[in-house]
Amino acid sequence: MIEAAFLTDGQSAEWDHFCKGGLNGTFLHSRRFLSYHGTRFVDRSLMVREDGQLVAVLPLAQSSGDATVVVSHPGATYGGLVHQGKVRGMRTIEALEACASALHAAGYMRMQYKPVPHIYHQVPAQDDLYALFRLGARRFRCDLSSSIDLTNRGAPSERRRRGLKKALRSVELQDGAEQLPALWAVLQDNLARKHDAQPVHSLQEMLELCQRFPQEIAVRVACIAGRVEAGVVLFRCGPVWHAQYIAASQAAYDVSALDAVFDGAITEAKGAGARYFDFGTSNEEGGQVLNDGLYRFKTEFGGGGVAYEQYEIELVR
C-alpha cells in the first residue's frame, strides 16, 4: 500500500537524508534549500511511504496566485517526485495517484508539476513522465535550455573562439562568494536596463544560500582594471553544473568577458567530473518566446537543447 502524507515539523532531517540518496534529486529539493523562502510559500510537500517505509518525496507549495493550486515547486527551477529506485513503472503511477488523493482531500483542485530534467538524473528516471501521461496531465509550459555534454562536447563556434582570445587579453578571472555583491550590482543593472526587472533572488538571499551551500554554489567573475564586470553564479547539482545567473556590463561585452568566464567554468566542471554544463533557459512570456540570440550564444560553446517542462494534473475528475 502506497500512501502520501503532508510533511510535518520534525521530518526535515529524514527528508534531506532521503534526498541525498535520490536518483533524481539535487540540493534544490532539500528542506535546507526550500526553507530559505521562509513564510513566502505555504508548504504542502508530501512524503510517500509504502508499508511505512519512505520511498519518495514530492516538494510542493501552494500557488501564490491561486489557493486551489499546488506547485512542485514554485520556489525552485524544478520539483518532481524524488526517489531512490523503489518507485518505478506502475509504482510511480501509484505514488502520484496517492499524492493526488492527499491533495484532493485537502481541498486542492490542480497540481502543477515541474519534472527534474533528465540531465540531473544519476541514472535514467523519467517514469514520472509516463505516469503523468497515464494520469491525463497536460503539458502547459516548455522552456529550452542549452547544455553541454562534457563527455561529448561539440566544437565551440569560430565566434566563441575569437571572443575567448579577445577576453583573455583584457580580463582577470576570479572566484569566491566574496565577489557576489559586485556581481549582483552588474546583474541588477543589466536586468533593469534590458527587461525592467529584478533578479528572482535578492543579494541577501543569495548570500544566505552561499552560506548554506558552500560546496554547491560557486561564483566566478571577470575583472577589468580590478573591477568586476561579468560573471556567473553556478549551482553544482550532482552531474550538472548549472548557470543560475549570468551577468555582464557593457565594458564586459566590449571585450567578450563572458567567453573567458564560461571557458574557465566549463573546463573546471569537466575536471570535477560533472557530466553536463547547463546554461539555463532562454525563454520569455511563459515559454512562448525564445530569445534566439541568447540561445545561439549559449549553444555556440558546444551544447544542445534540453527541455524544462511543466505539467498540470486535474485533481477532481
C-alpha distance (Angstrom), angle and dihedral (degrees) to the residues before:
residue distance angle dihedral
M1 . . .
I2 3.80 . .
E3 3.79 115.7 .
A4 3.80 134.6 174.7
A5 3.79 126.6 -148.5
F6 3.79 133.6 176.2
L7 3.79 117.8 -96.2
T8 3.80 111.2 -101.3
D9 3.79 134.2 -159.4
G10 3.77 110.5 -76.7
Q11 3.82 96.4 31.3
S12 3.81 97.9 89.7
A13 3.81 94.1 95.6
E14 3.81 91.1 51.5
W15 3.82 89.5 48.2
D16 3.81 94.5 50.3
H17 3.81 93.4 45.0
F18 3.79 89.2 52.5
C19 3.83 93.3 48.4
K20 3.81 91.6 53.2
G21 3.79 88.5 63.6
G22 3.80 94.5 42.1
L23 3.79 121.4 125.1
N24 3.79 93.1 -143.0
G25 3.79 106.0 21.3
T26 3.80 130.9 107.1
F27 3.78 133.8 -173.3
L28 3.83 87.5 -86.0
H29 3.82 87.2 73.4
S30 3.80 93.9 54.6
R31 3.78 122.8 105.1
R32 3.79 86.5 -129.7
F33 3.81 88.6 64.3
L34 3.80 99.4 36.2
S35 3.80 93.6 46.7
Y36 3.81 92.6 64.2
H37 3.83 85.9 79.0
G38 3.79 87.7 70.1
T39 3.79 110.8 -170.3
R40 3.80 95.3 -17.0
F41 3.82 90.6 106.8
V42 3.79 134.4 35.3
D43 3.80 100.6 -123.1
R44 3.81 115.9 -133.9
S45 3.81 99.8 166.0
L46 3.78 117.5 158.5
M47 3.80 132.9 -143.1
V48 3.81 114.1 -152.9
R49 3.80 118.5 -151.1
E50 3.78 134.2 -177.1
D51 3.79 113.9 -156.2
G52 3.80 87.9 -18.8
Q53 3.81 95.9 -51.0
L54 3.80 118.9 117.7
V55 3.82 107.4 -117.6
A56 3.83 103.4 160.6
V57 3.79 144.4 4.1
L58 3.79 129.3 -150.0
P59 3.83 117.7 -161.7
L60 3.80 109.0 -144.4
A61 3.78 140.3 163.7
Q62 3.76 134.3 -179.6
S63 3.79 114.7 -95.5
S64 3.80 111.2 -104.5
G65 3.80 89.2 -142.3
D66 3.81 100.2 46.4
A67 3.80 124.2 27.6
T68 3.82 90.9 -157.9
V69 3.82 92.3 61.9
V70 3.81 130.7 74.8
V71 3.79 123.3 -162.7
S72 3.81 131.1 -155.3
H73 2.98 90.0 -123.9
P74 3.85 129.4 -18.7
G75 3.81 91.8 177.0
A76 3.82 97.4 51.2
T77 3.79 138.5 55.4
Y78 3.79 89.7 -115.3
G79 3.79 138.4 2.5
G80 3.76 123.8 175.6
L81 3.77 135.9 139.8
V82 3.82 112.1 -46.6
H83 3.80 118.4 -158.4
Q84 3.79 142.3 160.7
G85 3.81 98.1 -129.2
K86 3.79 103.2 -73.3
V87 3.80 94.4 95.6
R88 3.79 106.5 69.3
G89 3.79 136.0 130.1
M90 3.80 112.4 -13.4
R91 3.80 90.9 4.0
T92 3.80 88.9 63.0
I93 3.80 90.0 55.2
E94 3.80 89.9 48.2
A95 3.81 91.3 48.1
L96 3.81 93.7 51.5
E97 3.81 90.3 44.5
A98 3.81 88.7 53.8
C99 3.80 90.2 49.9
A100 3.80 91.4 48.4
S101 3.81 90.7 50.2
A102 3.81 92.8 51.0
L103 3.80 91.6 48.7
H104 3.80 93.0 46.3
A105 3.80 90.8 50.2
A106 3.82 87.8 53.4
G107 3.81 90.7 55.4
Y108 3.81 102.3 -99.8
M109 3.81 120.9 141.5
R110 3.80 103.8 -166.6
M111 3.80 140.3 20.7
Q112 3.79 122.5 -152.6
Y113 3.79 110.6 -154.0
K114 3.81 126.1 -162.8
P115 3.82 107.0 -168.4
V116 3.77 120.2 -149.1
P117 3.85 107.4 -99.6
H118 3.78 110.6 -111.6
I119 3.80 95.0 -113.4
Y120 3.83 89.8 69.8
H121 3.82 93.1 56.5
Q122 3.80 118.2 106.7
V123 3.82 86.6 -149.9
P124 3.84 129.1 1.4
A125 3.81 107.5 -65.2
Q126 3.80 110.3 159.8
D127 3.81 95.3 129.2
D128 3.79 87.5 117.6
L129 3.82 91.1 64.9
Y130 3.80 89.6 57.1
A131 3.80 90.4 45.5
L132 3.81 90.4 51.8
F133 3.80 89.5 53.3
R134 3.79 91.2 49.8
L135 3.80 90.8 49.7
G136 3.80 92.6 52.5
A137 3.79 97.7 -109.7
R138 3.79 118.9 165.8
R139 3.77 124.8 -142.9
F140 3.79 106.2 -125.6
R141 3.80 100.6 170.6
C142 3.78 139.1 26.4
D143 3.80 126.8 179.6
L144 3.80 126.3 -169.9
S145 3.78 123.2 -131.1
S146 3.78 129.1 -176.8
S147 3.80 115.6 -131.5
I148 3.78 134.5 177.7
D149 3.80 119.4 -138.3
L150 3.79 97.5 -141.5
T151 3.82 91.3 -157.9
N152 3.80 92.0 55.1
R153 3.78 107.8 21.4
G154 3.76 120.0 177.1
A155 3.79 118.3 -127.4
P156 3.83 113.9 -88.2
S157 3.79 113.0 -113.8
E158 3.77 122.4 -100.5
R159 3.82 88.7 -109.2
R160 3.81 91.3 56.8
R161 3.80 91.7 47.1
R162 3.79 90.6 52.1
G163 3.78 90.7 45.8
L164 3.80 91.9 52.9
K165 3.79 92.8 51.5
K166 3.80 90.2 49.3
A167 3.80 93.1 47.4
L168 3.78 95.6 49.2
R169 3.82 89.6 58.8
S170 3.81 91.8 56.5
V171 3.81 113.4 28.0
E172 3.78 139.9 65.2
L173 3.80 116.4 -147.3
Q174 3.80 119.2 -137.8
D175 3.79 136.3 169.9
G176 3.78 140.5 -162.0
A177 3.81 138.8 93.4
E178 3.81 89.6 -97.2
Q179 3.84 86.0 75.3
L180 3.80 91.7 59.5
P181 3.86 99.3 92.4
A182 3.81 91.8 53.5
L183 3.80 92.0 45.3
W184 3.81 90.7 47.7
A185 3.78 90.5 56.3
V186 3.82 89.1 55.7
L187 3.81 91.2 46.4
Q188 3.80 94.2 49.3
D189 3.79 92.0 48.6
N190 3.83 90.5 48.9
L191 3.78 94.9 51.0
A192 3.79 93.6 43.5
R193 3.81 93.3 50.6
K194 3.80 98.5 42.0
H195 3.78 104.7 30.5
D196 3.83 107.7 11.2
A197 3.82 86.0 -121.8
Q198 3.78 142.6 120.5
P199 3.83 129.9 -133.4
V200 3.81 114.8 -87.8
H201 3.81 88.4 -122.3
S202 3.79 123.3 50.1
L203 3.79 118.8 -131.1
Q204 3.80 90.0 -107.3
E205 3.81 91.0 52.6
M206 3.79 92.1 50.3
L207 3.80 91.8 48.0
E208 3.80 88.6 51.7
L209 3.81 91.6 49.1
C210 3.81 90.7 49.5
Q211 3.80 88.5 54.1
R212 3.81 91.8 48.1
F213 3.81 94.0 46.1
P214 3.81 109.4 28.2
Q215 3.82 91.8 156.1
E216 3.80 96.3 44.6
I217 3.82 102.6 43.0
A218 3.80 120.7 59.0
V219 3.79 134.3 176.8
R220 3.80 122.4 -148.8
V221 3.82 121.7 -178.3
A222 3.78 142.5 176.8
C223 3.80 119.0 -138.3
I224 3.78 127.5 -157.6
A225 3.79 115.8 -163.0
G226 3.80 88.6 -12.8
R227 3.81 95.2 -53.2
V228 3.82 125.4 112.9
E229 3.80 106.4 -116.5
A230 3.83 103.8 158.0
G231 3.75 141.1 12.4
V232 3.77 151.7 133.8
V233 3.81 136.7 -118.2
L234 3.80 108.4 -139.7
F235 3.79 126.5 -155.6
R236 3.80 107.4 -157.6
C237 3.80 102.1 -152.6
G238 3.80 111.1 176.5
P239 3.82 107.2 -82.4
V240 3.82 92.3 6.2
W241 3.78 134.9 71.5
H242 3.80 103.5 -160.0
A243 3.81 125.8 -163.4
Q244 3.81 100.1 -135.2
Y245 3.81 95.6 174.0
I246 3.82 130.0 17.8
A247 3.80 123.1 -174.3
A248 3.80 138.7 168.8
S249 3.79 134.2 170.6
Q250 3.78 123.5 -136.3
A251 3.81 89.0 -99.6
A252 3.80 88.2 54.9
Y253 3.81 92.4 49.7
D254 3.81 90.0 51.1
V255 3.81 90.8 61.4
S256 3.86 98.2 31.4
A257 3.80 90.9 -116.0
L258 3.81 94.3 167.3
D259 3.80 89.7 62.8
A260 3.79 88.8 64.6
V261 3.81 92.9 43.5
F262 3.80 93.1 52.1
D263 3.78 95.3 41.2
G264 3.79 89.7 55.5
A265 3.82 93.7 44.2
I266 3.81 93.9 47.8
T267 3.80 91.6 49.2
E268 3.80 90.1 47.7
A269 3.82 92.4 49.0
K270 3.79 92.7 52.0
G271 3.80 91.4 47.0
A272 3.82 89.5 52.2
G273 3.80 91.2 55.1
A274 3.82 99.3 -105.6
R275 3.81 116.6 155.0
Y276 3.81 98.6 -151.6
F277 3.78 139.9 26.9
D278 3.80 108.3 -153.8
F279 3.81 120.8 -161.9
G280 3.79 94.6 -168.0
T281 3.78 131.1 -122.3
S282 3.80 126.7 -43.8
N283 3.79 101.3 -157.2
E284 3.77 138.6 122.6
E285 3.81 135.8 -172.7
G286 3.79 97.2 35.2
G287 3.79 93.6 -46.9
Q288 3.81 94.5 -55.3
V289 3.81 93.2 110.1
L290 3.79 124.5 54.3
N291 3.80 116.5 -156.5
D292 3.78 91.0 -137.9
G293 3.79 96.0 -174.4
L294 3.80 91.4 54.8
Y295 3.80 91.9 44.0
R296 3.82 91.8 50.8
F297 3.81 90.7 49.1
K298 3.80 89.9 55.3
T299 3.80 96.5 44.2
E300 3.80 91.1 50.5
F301 3.81 88.1 73.6
G302 3.82 87.7 69.8
G303 3.80 104.3 -85.6
G304 3.79 141.3 122.9
G305 3.78 140.5 -149.1
V306 3.81 127.5 -63.9
A307 3.81 121.1 -179.2
Y308 3.79 121.9 -132.4
E309 3.81 102.7 -160.4
Q310 3.80 135.1 -167.8
Y311 3.80 126.4 -160.6
E312 3.77 135.5 -172.2
I313 3.81 127.6 -147.5
E314 3.79 123.4 -163.1
L315 3.80 106.5 -133.6
V316 3.81 93.2 -163.7
R317 3.81 118.4 62.0
